[in-house]
Amino acid sequence: MSLDSLKSAIPDYAKDLKLNLGSVIDNSDLPAQQLWGTVLATAIASRSPIVLRELGPEAKANLSPQAYTAARSAAAVMAMNNVFYRTRHLLSDHEYGTLRAGLRMNVIGNPGVDKVDFELWSFAVSAINGCGVCLDSHEQVLRKAGVDREVVQEAFKIASVIQALGVTLDAEAVLSE
């Protein structure tokens, strides 16, 4: 399977997903590295084996080895950070916010690719994982770096479509058994 195969696997009742998948990937204005890094990081964050199995090789083919690794690193570190910071934020005892995190996040400081790209991928993963603190933090870094709101929105559009694709195709796989 590939992007085209994924599109053909989308059931008729989710036709909008097929159209949106084509729109956010085929018609994206993002540079290839930002686009495919976002696709890969969000495919990982979607937790869908089907989506990752099909989009992973396309992402690898469209990314440098460094960008491929960095997008995977963004998904990994944000899987941890999103749970930690979302939980700390949601707890009614705000004293947790004063405690040292004590978690290693070295890759954020030295991701091996352009910092803006890594921040965009981290932002997109945070959209899937629903961490408002991380979303705000990465969005502010992106905006301070001169990234337009349209680019930021493109990242969370990709995240929303990839997540919906994973949910839909995984459900279909289970329901067709």
MODELLER restraints for C-alpha pairs under 7 A, 6 or more apart:
rsr = mdl.restraints
at = mdl.atoms
rsr.add(forms.Gaussian(group=physical.xy_distance, feature=features.Distance(at['CA:1:A'], at['CA:54:A']), mean=5.57, stdev=0.5))
rsr.add(forms.Gaussian(group=physical.xy_distance, feature=features.Distance(at['CA:2:A'], at['CA:54:A']), mean=5.11, stdev=0.5))
rsr.add(forms.Gaussian(group=physical.xy_distance, feature=features.Distance(at['CA:2:A'], at['CA:55:A']), mean=6.43, stdev=0.5))
rsr.add(forms.Gaussian(group=physical.xy_distance, feature=features.Distance(at['CA:3:A'], at['CA:54:A']), mean=6.89, stdev=0.5))
rsr.add(forms.Gaussian(group=physical.xy_distance, feature=features.Distance(at['CA:3:A'], at['CA:55:A']), mean=6.55, stdev=0.5))
rsr.add(forms.Gaussian(group=physical.xy_distance, feature=features.Distance(at['CA:7:A'], at['CA:18:A']), mean=5.35, stdev=0.5))
rsr.add(forms.Gaussian(group=physical.xy_distance, feature=features.Distance(at['CA:10:A'], at['CA:18:A']), mean=6.41, stdev=0.5))
rsr.add(forms.Gaussian(group=physical.xy_distance, feature=features.Distance(at['CA:10:A'], at['CA:169:A']), mean=6.81, stdev=0.5))
rsr.add(forms.Gaussian(group=physical.xy_distance, feature=features.Distance(at['CA:17:A'], at['CA:161:A']), mean=6.69, stdev=0.5))
rsr.add(forms.Gaussian(group=physical.xy_distance, feature=features.Distance(at['CA:17:A'], at['CA:165:A']), mean=6.76, stdev=0.5))
rsr.add(forms.Gaussian(group=physical.xy_distance, feature=features.Distance(at['CA:20:A'], at['CA:161:A']), mean=6.73, stdev=0.5))
rsr.add(forms.Gaussian(group=physical.xy_distance, feature=features.Distance(at['CA:21:A'], at['CA:161:A']), mean=6.25, stdev=0.5))
rsr.add(forms.Gaussian(group=physical.xy_distance, feature=features.Distance(at['CA:24:A'], at['CA:158:A']), mean=5.82, stdev=0.5))
rsr.add(forms.Gaussian(group=physical.xy_distance, feature=features.Distance(at['CA:32:A'], at['CA:62:A']), mean=6.94, stdev=0.5))
rsr.add(forms.Gaussian(group=physical.xy_distance, feature=features.Distance(at['CA:33:A'], at['CA:63:A']), mean=5.88, stdev=0.5))
rsr.add(forms.Gaussian(group=physical.xy_distance, feature=features.Distance(at['CA:34:A'], at['CA:117:A']), mean=5.64, stdev=0.5))
rsr.add(forms.Gaussian(group=physical.xy_distance, feature=features.Distance(at['CA:36:A'], at['CA:59:A']), mean=5.20, stdev=0.5))
rsr.add(forms.Gaussian(group=physical.xy_distance, feature=features.Distance(at['CA:36:A'], at['CA:62:A']), mean=6.54, stdev=0.5))
rsr.add(forms.Gaussian(group=physical.xy_distance, feature=features.Distance(at['CA:36:A'], at['CA:63:A']), mean=6.74, stdev=0.5))
rsr.add(forms.Gaussian(group=physical.xy_distance, feature=features.Distance(at['CA:37:A'], at['CA:59:A']), mean=6.96, stdev=0.5))
rsr.add(forms.Gaussian(group=physical.xy_distance, feature=features.Distance(at['CA:37:A'], at['CA:67:A']), mean=6.84, stdev=0.5))
rsr.add(forms.Gaussian(group=physical.xy_distance, feature=features.Distance(at['CA:37:A'], at['CA:68:A']), mean=6.77, stdev=0.5))
rsr.add(forms.Gaussian(group=physical.xy_distance, feature=features.Distance(at['CA:37:A'], at['CA:71:A']), mean=5.16, stdev=0.5))
rsr.add(forms.Gaussian(group=physical.xy_distance, feature=features.Distance(at['CA:37:A'], at['CA:121:A']), mean=6.46, stdev=0.5))
rsr.add(forms.Gaussian(group=physical.xy_distance, feature=features.Distance(at['CA:38:A'], at['CA:121:A']), mean=4.99, stdev=0.5))
rsr.add(forms.Gaussian(group=physical.xy_distance, feature=features.Distance(at['CA:38:A'], at['CA:124:A']), mean=6.67, stdev=0.5))
rsr.add(forms.Gaussian(group=physical.xy_distance, feature=features.Distance(at['CA:38:A'], at['CA:155:A']), mean=6.67, stdev=0.5))
rsr.add(forms.Gaussian(group=physical.xy_distance, feature=features.Distance(at['CA:39:A'], at['CA:158:A']), mean=6.86, stdev=0.5))
rsr.add(forms.Gaussian(group=physical.xy_distance, feature=features.Distance(at['CA:40:A'], at['CA:55:A']), mean=6.88, stdev=0.5))
rsr.add(forms.Gaussian(group=physical.xy_distance, feature=features.Distance(at['CA:40:A'], at['CA:56:A']), mean=6.03, stdev=0.5))
rsr.add(forms.Gaussian(group=physical.xy_distance, feature=features.Distance(at['CA:40:A'], at['CA:59:A']), mean=5.94, stdev=0.5))
rsr.add(forms.Gaussian(group=physical.xy_distance, feature=features.Distance(at['CA:40:A'], at['CA:71:A']), mean=6.45, stdev=0.5))
rsr.add(forms.Gaussian(group=physical.xy_distance, feature=features.Distance(at['CA:41:A'], at['CA:71:A']), mean=5.26, stdev=0.5))
rsr.add(forms.Gaussian(group=physical.xy_distance, feature=features.Distance(at['CA:41:A'], at['CA:72:A']), mean=5.84, stdev=0.5))
rsr.add(forms.Gaussian(group=physical.xy_distance, feature=features.Distance(at['CA:41:A'], at['CA:74:A']), mean=6.61, stdev=0.5))
rsr.add(forms.Gaussian(group=physical.xy_distance, feature=features.Distance(at['CA:41:A'], at['CA:75:A']), mean=5.04, stdev=0.5))
rsr.add(forms.Gaussian(group=physical.xy_distance, feature=features.Distance(at['CA:41:A'], at['CA:121:A']), mean=6.22, stdev=0.5))
rsr.add(forms.Gaussian(group=physical.xy_distance, feature=features.Distance(at['CA:41:A'], at['CA:125:A']), mean=6.43, stdev=0.5))
rsr.add(forms.Gaussian(group=physical.xy_distance, feature=features.Distance(at['CA:42:A'], at['CA:124:A']), mean=6.52, stdev=0.5))
rsr.add(forms.Gaussian(group=physical.xy_distance, feature=features.Distance(at['CA:42:A'], at['CA:125:A']), mean=5.47, stdev=0.5))
rsr.add(forms.Gaussian(group=physical.xy_distance, feature=features.Distance(at['CA:42:A'], at['CA:159:A']), mean=5.60, stdev=0.5))
rsr.add(forms.Gaussian(group=physical.xy_distance, feature=features.Distance(at['CA:42:A'], at['CA:162:A']), mean=6.53, stdev=0.5))
rsr.add(forms.Gaussian(group=physical.xy_distance, feature=features.Distance(at['CA:43:A'], at['CA:51:A']), mean=6.10, stdev=0.5))
rsr.add(forms.Gaussian(group=physical.xy_distance, feature=features.Distance(at['CA:43:A'], at['CA:52:A']), mean=5.19, stdev=0.5))
rsr.add(forms.Gaussian(group=physical.xy_distance, feature=features.Distance(at['CA:43:A'], at['CA:162:A']), mean=6.21, stdev=0.5))
rsr.add(forms.Gaussian(group=physical.xy_distance, feature=features.Distance(at['CA:44:A'], at['CA:52:A']), mean=6.08, stdev=0.5))
rsr.add(forms.Gaussian(group=physical.xy_distance, feature=features.Distance(at['CA:44:A'], at['CA:75:A']), mean=6.45, stdev=0.5))
rsr.add(forms.Gaussian(group=physical.xy_distance, feature=features.Distance(at['CA:45:A'], at['CA:75:A']), mean=6.14, stdev=0.5))
rsr.add(forms.Gaussian(group=physical.xy_distance, feature=features.Distance(at['CA:45:A'], at['CA:125:A']), mean=5.99, stdev=0.5))
rsr.add(forms.Gaussian(group=physical.xy_distance, feature=features.Distance(at['CA:45:A'], at['CA:128:A']), mean=6.77, stdev=0.5))
rsr.add(forms.Gaussian(group=physical.xy_distance, feature=features.Distance(at['CA:46:A'], at['CA:162:A']), mean=6.92, stdev=0.5))
rsr.add(forms.Gaussian(group=physical.xy_distance, feature=features.Distance(at['CA:46:A'], at['CA:163:A']), mean=5.09, stdev=0.5))
rsr.add(forms.Gaussian(group=physical.xy_distance, feature=features.Distance(at['CA:46:A'], at['CA:166:A']), mean=6.12, stdev=0.5))
rsr.add(forms.Gaussian(group=physical.xy_distance, feature=features.Distance(at['CA:48:A'], at['CA:166:A']), mean=5.04, stdev=0.5))
rsr.add(forms.Gaussian(group=physical.xy_distance, feature=features.Distance(at['CA:48:A'], at['CA:170:A']), mean=6.60, stdev=0.5))
rsr.add(forms.Gaussian(group=physical.xy_distance, feature=features.Distance(at['CA:51:A'], at['CA:166:A']), mean=5.78, stdev=0.5))
rsr.add(forms.Gaussian(group=physical.xy_distance, feature=features.Distance(at['CA:60:A'], at['CA:68:A']), mean=5.94, stdev=0.5))
rsr.add(forms.Gaussian(group=physical.xy_distance, feature=features.Distance(at['CA:66:A'], at['CA:112:A']), mean=6.25, stdev=0.5))
rsr.add(forms.Gaussian(group=physical.xy_distance, feature=features.Distance(at['CA:66:A'], at['CA:113:A']), mean=6.72, stdev=0.5))
rsr.add(forms.Gaussian(group=physical.xy_distance, feature=features.Distance(at['CA:67:A'], at['CA:113:A']), mean=6.09, stdev=0.5))
rsr.add(forms.Gaussian(group=physical.xy_distance, feature=features.Distance(at['CA:70:A'], at['CA:111:A']), mean=5.81, stdev=0.5))
rsr.add(forms.Gaussian(group=physical.xy_distance, feature=features.Distance(at['CA:70:A'], at['CA:112:A']), mean=6.44, stdev=0.5))
rsr.add(forms.Gaussian(group=physical.xy_distance, feature=features.Distance(at['CA:70:A'], at['CA:113:A']), mean=6.78, stdev=0.5))
rsr.add(forms.Gaussian(group=physical.xy_distance, feature=features.Distance(at['CA:70:A'], at['CA:118:A']), mean=6.99, stdev=0.5))
rsr.add(forms.Gaussian(group=physical.xy_distance, feature=features.Distance(at['CA:71:A'], at['CA:118:A']), mean=6.95, stdev=0.5))
rsr.add(forms.Gaussian(group=physical.xy_distance, feature=features.Distance(at['CA:71:A'], at['CA:121:A']), mean=6.56, stdev=0.5))
rsr.add(forms.Gaussian(group=physical.xy_distance, feature=features.Distance(at['CA:74:A'], at['CA:118:A']), mean=6.59, stdev=0.5))
rsr.add(forms.Gaussian(group=physical.xy_distance, feature=features.Distance(at['CA:74:A'], at['CA:121:A']), mean=6.26, stdev=0.5))
rsr.add(forms.Gaussian(group=physical.xy_distance, feature=features.Distance(at['CA:74:A'], at['CA:122:A']), mean=5.35, stdev=0.5))
rsr.add(forms.Gaussian(group=physical.xy_distance, feature=features.Distance(at['CA:75:A'], at['CA:122:A']), mean=6.80, stdev=0.5))
rsr.add(forms.Gaussian(group=physical.xy_distance, feature=features.Distance(at['CA:75:A'], at['CA:125:A']), mean=6.21, stdev=0.5))
rsr.add(forms.Gaussian(group=physical.xy_distance, feature=features.Distance(at['CA:77:A'], at['CA:105:A']), mean=6.72, stdev=0.5))
rsr.add(forms.Gaussian(group=physical.xy_distance, feature=features.Distance(at['CA:78:A'], at['CA:122:A']), mean=6.22, stdev=0.5))
rsr.add(forms.Gaussian(group=physical.xy_distance, feature=features.Distance(at['CA:78:A'], at['CA:125:A']), mean=6.60, stdev=0.5))
rsr.add(forms.Gaussian(group=physical.xy_distance, feature=features.Distance(at['CA:78:A'], at['CA:126:A']), mean=6.66, stdev=0.5))
rsr.add(forms.Gaussian(group=physical.xy_distance, feature=features.Distance(at['CA:82:A'], at['CA:126:A']), mean=6.28, stdev=0.5))
rsr.add(forms.Gaussian(group=physical.xy_distance, feature=features.Distance(at['CA:82:A'], at['CA:129:A']), mean=6.40, stdev=0.5))
rsr.add(forms.Gaussian(group=physical.xy_distance, feature=features.Distance(at['CA:82:A'], at['CA:131:A']), mean=5.31, stdev=0.5))
rsr.add(forms.Gaussian(group=physical.xy_distance, feature=features.Distance(at['CA:82:A'], at['CA:134:A']), mean=6.56, stdev=0.5))
rsr.add(forms.Gaussian(group=physical.xy_distance, feature=features.Distance(at['CA:85:A'], at['CA:133:A']), mean=6.58, stdev=0.5))
rsr.add(forms.Gaussian(group=physical.xy_distance, feature=features.Distance(at['CA:86:A'], at['CA:131:A']), mean=5.01, stdev=0.5))
rsr.add(forms.Gaussian(group=physical.xy_distance, feature=features.Distance(at['CA:86:A'], at['CA:132:A']), mean=6.90, stdev=0.5))
rsr.add(forms.Gaussian(group=physical.xy_distance, feature=features.Distance(at['CA:86:A'], at['CA:133:A']), mean=6.58, stdev=0.5))
rsr.add(forms.Gaussian(group=physical.xy_distance, feature=features.Distance(at['CA:88:A'], at['CA:96:A']), mean=6.08, stdev=0.5))
rsr.add(forms.Gaussian(group=physical.xy_distance, feature=features.Distance(at['CA:88:A'], at['CA:97:A']), mean=6.25, stdev=0.5))
rsr.add(forms.Gaussian(group=physical.xy_distance, feature=features.Distance(at['CA:111:A'], at['CA:118:A']), mean=6.76, stdev=0.5))
rsr.add(forms.Gaussian(group=physical.xy_distance, feature=features.Distance(at['CA:116:A'], at['CA:142:A']), mean=6.35, stdev=0.5))
rsr.add(forms.Gaussian(group=physical.xy_distance, feature=features.Distance(at['CA:119:A'], at['CA:138:A']), mean=5.90, stdev=0.5))
rsr.add(forms.Gaussian(group=physical.xy_distance, feature=features.Distance(at['CA:119:A'], at['CA:142:A']), mean=6.71, stdev=0.5))
rsr.add(forms.Gaussian(group=physical.xy_distance, feature=features.Distance(at['CA:120:A'], at['CA:155:A']), mean=6.79, stdev=0.5))
rsr.add(forms.Gaussian(group=physical.xy_distance, feature=features.Distance(at['CA:123:A'], at['CA:135:A']), mean=5.62, stdev=0.5))
rsr.add(forms.Gaussian(group=physical.xy_distance, feature=features.Distance(at['CA:123:A'], at['CA:138:A']), mean=5.49, stdev=0.5))
rsr.add(forms.Gaussian(group=physical.xy_distance, feature=features.Distance(at['CA:123:A'], at['CA:139:A']), mean=6.76, stdev=0.5))
rsr.add(forms.Gaussian(group=physical.xy_distance, feature=features.Distance(at['CA:124:A'], at['CA:155:A']), mean=5.49, stdev=0.5))
rsr.add(forms.Gaussian(group=physical.xy_distance, feature=features.Distance(at['CA:124:A'], at['CA:156:A']), mean=5.40, stdev=0.5))
rsr.add(forms.Gaussian(group=physical.xy_distance, feature=features.Distance(at['CA:124:A'], at['CA:159:A']), mean=5.64, stdev=0.5))
rsr.add(forms.Gaussian(group=physical.xy_distance, feature=features.Distance(at['CA:126:A'], at['CA:134:A']), mean=6.21, stdev=0.5))
rsr.add(forms.Gaussian(group=physical.xy_distance, feature=features.Distance(at['CA:126:A'], at['CA:135:A']), mean=5.80, stdev=0.5))
rsr.add(forms.Gaussian(group=physical.xy_distance, feature=features.Distance(at['CA:127:A'], at['CA:135:A']), mean=6.61, stdev=0.5))
rsr.add(forms.Gaussian(group=physical.xy_distance, feature=features.Distance(at['CA:127:A'], at['CA:156:A']), mean=6.28, stdev=0.5))
rsr.add(forms.Gaussian(group=physical.xy_distance, feature=features.Distance(at['CA:127:A'], at['CA:159:A']), mean=6.73, stdev=0.5))
rsr.add(forms.Gaussian(group=physical.xy_distance, feature=features.Distance(at['CA:128:A'], at['CA:159:A']), mean=6.22, stdev=0.5))
rsr.add(forms.Gaussian(group=physical.xy_distance, feature=features.Distance(at['CA:128:A'], at['CA:163:A']), mean=6.84, stdev=0.5))
